[in-house]
Amino acid sequence: MNQSLRNQSGTGNPDIGLTYVAAIESFLSQDSDIIMLGELKDHLTAELAVKAALTGHLVLSTLPANDAAGILTRLVNMGIEPFAVASAVSLACPEAGKDSLRALQDRADL
């Protein structure tokens, strides 16, 4: 039995309910190990990506920022809770997660 280890889906046909967000939700229900998204464009897609990361999925995506550290601020500015951002980063890179948690806590105290 030869089973494909990857799936790819185009989006952009709202007439049949196939939107970017619907596709992400569908991928999450398939319990994939790795989810590769396009750009995180809005709060909802960013929130779904962070939730996926927090539930054990490896999420690969693009996010416009000037540098790697700017991604943390960008996610918070998109409406993602600072604790969720810090937790998702600490799962991917424990040392970076500690620093990002401190930075986000400092920002929340302002």
FENCORWO-V104299 format. One record per residue. N is the residue number from 0. SS is DSSP state (~ for helix, > for strand, _ for the rest). PSI is psi in whole degrees, -180 to 180 (* if undefined). NEAR is the number of other C-alpha atoms within 8 Angstrom. Layout:
N/SS/PSI/NEAR, N/SS/PSI/NEAR
//
This chain:
0/_/121/2, 1/_/108/3, 2/_/134/4, 3/_/140/5, 4/_/3/4, 5/_/153/4, 6/_/146/5, 7/_/143/4, 8/_/136/5, 9/_/157/4, 10/_/170/8, 11/_/25/7, 12/>/77/8, 13/~/-17/7, 14/~/-30/5, 15/~/12/5, 16/_/13/7, 17/>/93/11, 18/_/171/10, 19/~/-47/8, 20/~/-44/8, 21/~/-38/9, 22/~/-43/11, 23/~/-45/11, 24/~/-38/9, 25/~/-43/8, 26/~/-39/10, 27/~/-36/9, 28/~/-19/6, 29/_/-6/6, 30/_/49/7, 31/_/150/8, 32/_/-40/7, 33/>/132/8, 34/>/122/10, 35/>/118/7, 36/>/165/10, 37/>/-145/6, 38/>/140/8, 39/_/105/10, 40/_/-26/7, 41/_/178/7, 42/~/-45/9, 43/~/-45/7, 44/~/-38/11, 45/~/-41/13, 46/~/-43/9, 47/~/-40/10, 48/~/-43/9, 49/~/-43/11, 50/~/-39/8, 51/~/-43/12, 52/~/-39/12, 53/~/-20/11, 54/_/14/6, 55/_/1/7, 56/_/144/12, 57/>/117/9, 58/>/123/11, 59/>/129/8, 60/>/172/9, 61/>/151/8, 62/_/123/8, 63/_/121/7, 64/_/158/8, 65/_/-29/5, 66/_/176/6, 67/_/-41/7, 68/_/-29/6, 69/~/-17/9, 70/~/-39/11, 71/~/-50/11, 72/~/-40/8, 73/~/-44/10, 74/~/-41/11, 75/~/-41/11, 76/~/-24/7, 77/_/-2/9, 78/_/9/7, 79/_/134/12, 80/_/136/7, 81/~/-39/11, 82/~/-33/8, 83/~/-40/10, 84/~/-48/13, 85/~/-41/14, 86/~/-43/11, 87/~/-41/12, 88/~/-39/12, 89/~/-27/12, 90/~/-38/10, 91/~/-38/7, 92/_/95/8, 93/~/-42/9, 94/~/-43/7, 95/~/-34/9, 96/~/-39/15, 97/~/-46/10, 98/~/-41/8, 99/~/-36/11, 100/~/-44/12, 101/~/-43/8, 102/~/-42/8, 103/~/-35/11, 104/~/-42/9, 105/~/-41/8, 106/~/-38/7, 107/~/-28/7, 108/~/-16/5, 109/_/*/4
//
